[in-house]
């Protein structure tokens, strides 16, 4: 085993996990003159100077799809924490450079609540996939039960996994979130997910015309 693998394994075992009940999900494009390095710098100033100082906010991450699109993911204890941070966001001086670096046109926002016990996330993750869909059933408990089986029967055996949870976005609307140690691991896990019997049980509840899968790499 390589030294780097030993170090990563030790970090993964000792890093305190984050348990979030809700998430704020914002995607956007950076302005043409803003490099990825500049975006990380502006984001970090916003995160450290404002976002993580707010009550109930557990973590904030910046991810990229590698095609110029960014994802700002905020994890919180409850919906109230997200509402409060959003209310004061544009007026906070610490976020000025961050807001100036992104294109407002094309910005998309969505908040969702994680089902069950919430998202238990190992913060060493380096990539994520968010699968959005509308369910063919109106029974939220049915979707949650099938998602729980996927986690127990398939994802629990995945060494590279860093977290998984089902987000509820609306009536019959869901976001299946998977986090792992690398982009390659995320692709592999999701491909296996679609082939696994437990995963196929969830796929059977998805309205095919609404399904979208988005893969992201963590920048900060």
C-alpha positions, 0 to 999 in steps of 0.5 A, a space after each residue: 500500500 502506498 504511503 499516501 493511501 495509508 495517510 488518506 485512510 488514517 485521515 478518513 478514520 479520524 476526521 469528524 463526520 458532519 450530520 446535516 438535516 438540510 442543504 442549500 444547493 446553488 449552481 452558477 457560472 463564473 464571469 469570463 475573467 474569473 479563473 478557477 483559482 480566483 473563484 476559490 479565493 473569493 469563495 474561501 473569503 466568503 465561507 470563512 468570513 461570513 457563512 461558517 460564522 452563522 448559527 446552524 451552518 455546518 459546512 460549505 463547499 465549492 465544487 466544479 463540473 469541469 466545464 465552467 459551472 460551479 456548485 456552492 453547497 451549504 450544509 445546515 442543521 435546519 431550514 431556519 439556518 439556511 433562511 437566515 444566511 440567505 437573508 443576510 448574504 447579499 448585505 454582508 461585506 465579506 461576500 462582495 468579491 464572491 458575488 462580483 465573480 459570478 454571473 447572476 444570469 443562469 444562477 439556480 438555487 434549491 434547498 432540500 431536506 435530507 430524509 431519515 437521520 440526515 446526511 452523515 458526511 465524511 469531510 475528506 470527500 473529493 467528488 459528488 454526484 447529485 441525481 435529481 428525479 420525480 418519483 412515480 409514486 406519491 408515497 415518500 415513505 416508499 421512496 425513502 425505504 428503497 433508498 435506505 436499502 440501497 445504502 444498507 445493501 450496496 453503499 455500505 460496502 463501498 470503501 471509497 464512499 464518504 456519504 449518501 442521503 436522499 434529499 426531498 425537494 418537493 412533493 414527489 421530487 428528490 435528490 439522491 446525493 452520493 459523495 466519495 474520495 475521487 471523481 473516478 470513484 463517484 463514477 464507478 459507484 454510480 455505475 454499480 448503483 444502477 446495476 445493483 438489485 437494491 439500486 434497481 429498486 430505486 430506479 424503478 420508482 423514477 420517472 425517466 423523463 425527469 432524471 438528471 445526474 450531475 457529477 462534481 469535483 471539489 475545489 474547496 
